[in-house]
C-alpha cells in the first residue's frame, strides 16, 4: 500500500538531494537509512510514517526531507523516466563505484531475466547511499548490509493483531484477511529465498526485531528514532540530538 502523498514526497526528496549535489555538498548527502522488513499486518506503514514525522519536526530548513519507499513506490520510481536518471546524476563517483561493487557481488553470474531485480537493487542502493529514507521490503536490509549508514528492523506481530489490522486497513473480511496475510508472507519469503538465498525470518539479518503486539507503534517509533539519532548524531540538528542523549 502506498502511503498518501508518497510519490510527491519522493520527488521532493530526490530534488533536495539533487540541489545538494549541484552545490558540491557530497559529504552531506549520505545520511542514515532505515530498512523495514515485516510480517503482513504488523503495521510497517503506520510505524514508518511516525518515524518520518518525528524526524521532519526537527528539519526546520527542510534540508534533509525524509521519504518512505515501499515496494510499490520503488516500482513507480523505476517506471518514471526522470527519477532514475536524477538518482544517477546525484551519485558521487566514489560512492557509485562502491555501489557497483556491491551490485556485482549480488548478481554475479545471474541470468538476464534478473533485469528487474538488478534495477530494483540499484535503486535501493542509490537511495540508501543518499540516506534520510525508509526502505520497506525488497531485501533492503540484505542489499545494504555492508553500508555503515543503514539500520535494519523487522516487524512481527501476533496472528490476531495482524488479522485485525489488515481487516481494518483494507476493509476485508476475516477470511480475506487471513488469506491476504498468508499470501503476502509467502511471497516475501520466496522473494528473499530466491534472490538472496536467505531466510527472511532469520533474526541475524536485522539490528532490531520488534513485536508490535507487545510494543505500541508509538513506542516502537520512539525506540527506533532514538537509536538512529544516537548512532548518527551528526545527521540531526542539535535540538533533536539533545532530546535523546
N, C-alpha and C positions, 0 to 999 in steps of 0.2 A: 504494500500500500504506500503510495506517495504521500508524504506529509504536505499539507496545504501550503502552496506558495514555494515548494521546494525548488522548482526549476528557476524561478526568479531569483531566489537566494543563491542558487548555484552560479548563475550568471554574474551576480553581484560579487560573489566570492572570487571567481576566476578573473573578473575585470579588475578587482582590487589588487590581486597578485600581479597582473599584467602591468599595472601602473608602477608598482614597486620595482618590478624587473626593469622597466624603462628608466627608472631613476638610478639603477645600478645597485639597489639595496638587496643584493642576492643573499647576503648573510642574515637578513631579517626575514627571509621567506620561509625557511624551514622551521615551522612551529610544531607543537605537539599534535599528534593524530591518535584518535581512539578507534579501534576496530571492535565491532559488536557482532558476536555470534549468538544465536538464540534458538530456543525451542519455540515453535509456533505458539503464540498466545502468551508468551512470557512478558510482553509489554515493551519491546525494544523501541517502538515508535514513540511511546509516551516518555520513556526514560531519556532517549536521545534528545528530544525536544526540550526537556527540563535542563539537560546539561548545556545545550546551546544557549538557552535563555539565561542561565546563570553567567556564563562567560560573556555574553553580549552586554549584560548590565554594566560591566566594567570596561568595555571597549568604547570609551567616551568619544574618541575621534573616528571611530569606525575604521581604524587602520587594519584590523585583523578580523573581519567578519567570519564567523563560523558557518559551516554548511553541512548538511546531512546528505550522504549519498547512499541510498539503499539500492538493491539490485535493479529495480525498475528505473531509477534515475540514472544509474550508470549506463544502462542501455540507451536511454534518451540522449545522454552525453555522446555516446558513440554514434548515434543517428544524426546528431547535429553536425553540419559541415564545418561550423566555425569553432565550436568548443574544443574538439581535439587539437585543432591547429593552434589555438590560443594556448592550450596546455603545453604543447611542444615548444612554442615560442618563449614561454616563461622559463623553461628549464635552463639552468646554468650548465655549461658543457661538462664541467667536472661531475656534477650530480647526474647528468644524463648518461655519462659513461658508466657510472656506478649502477644506475638503474638498468642499463643494457646488460651488464654483467649478471645481475640478478635474473633478468628475463631469460638470458641464455641458459642459466643453470636450471631454471624451472621447466623450460620447454625443449631442451636439447634433445634431438632425435625424435621429436614427436611429429606425426603426420600432418599434412596440410589442412586436414579437417579441423585442426585446432585453431584456425584463424581467429574465430570469435573469442576463444579463450585467451589467445595472445593479446588481442586488442583490449579485452577487459582487464587483463593483468597489467598491461602497460598503463592503462588509465588509472587503475588503483595505485600503482607505484608513483605516477606523476602527482596524483592528489596527495598521497602520503608524504612525498618529498616537500610539497608546499606547506603541508600541515594545516592546523586550525580547522580540522574537519573530522566528522564521524563517518566511518565506512561500515555499512551493515552488510554482512554476509559476503558471498562470492570468494571465500577463502582469504579475506583481507588480512587476517591475523597471520596466516602462513606466508602469504606473499611478502608481507612487511616484517617478518620475524627477525631479520638481520638489521633492521633500522632502529637506531637508538631513540628516535623521537616518537616511537609508537607504543601504545599501551593497549593491551588486549583483554577484552571482557567477554565472558559467556554468561548468558541469562538462562536460568531454568525456573520451573515453577511446578506446583502440584497439578495433576491432571484436571482436577475440578476447577482450579483457578484458571487454567488455560482455556478450558471449555467455556467458562462464564465470560472470560474476556473476549474470546472470538465471537461468541453469540452476540455480545453487546456491540462490538466494533463493526461487525459485518452483517448484523441483523439476520443471523442464521438460526435454524432450529438446533436443538441439542445434537441430533443425529448428524446434521450437516456440519456442525462444528467439530464433532469427533472425527468425521471423515476428512475434513479440511486439515486438521492438525496432523493426522496420520500421514496424509499425502505430502504435506509441506515438509515434515521432518524426514520422511523417507527420501524425498528429492534432495534435500540439503545434505543428508548423509551420503547419498550416492554421488553427488557432485564432488564433495571433498575426497571421497574414496577414489573416484575415477581419475580426477585430475591431479591430486596431490598424494594419493596413496596414504592417507591419514584417516584417523577416526575422529569425526567432529566432536565426539563426546570425551575425548582424551583431555583431562584437566591440565596436563602439562603443556598444552598449546596456548594456555591463557595465563594472564597475570592474576586475574580475579575470576572466580565462578560465583555468581550471585543468585541466590534463591529469592525470587521476587514474591514468593508466598510467605517467606519468613521475614522479608525486609520490604517495607513500602517503597514505592518508586522514588518518592522524595528523599528517603533515607539513602537509597542506592545512588541517587544523583549526587547527594552531598558527599558520599564516600568517594565516588569517582572524581568529582571536581576537586575535592581537597587533595586527593593523591596526585592528580595531574599537576596541580598548582605547586605542590611541594617538590615534585620531580622536575618541573620545568619553570621555576620562578621567573627566569629571565623573559619568558614569553607573556607575562601578565603584568598589568600595571600595579603599582605599589599598594593601592588600597585593597585589591583583591588578595594579594600575597599576604598582607598583614592580617587578614581575617583568619587565615588557617595556620599561621606559624606562631 
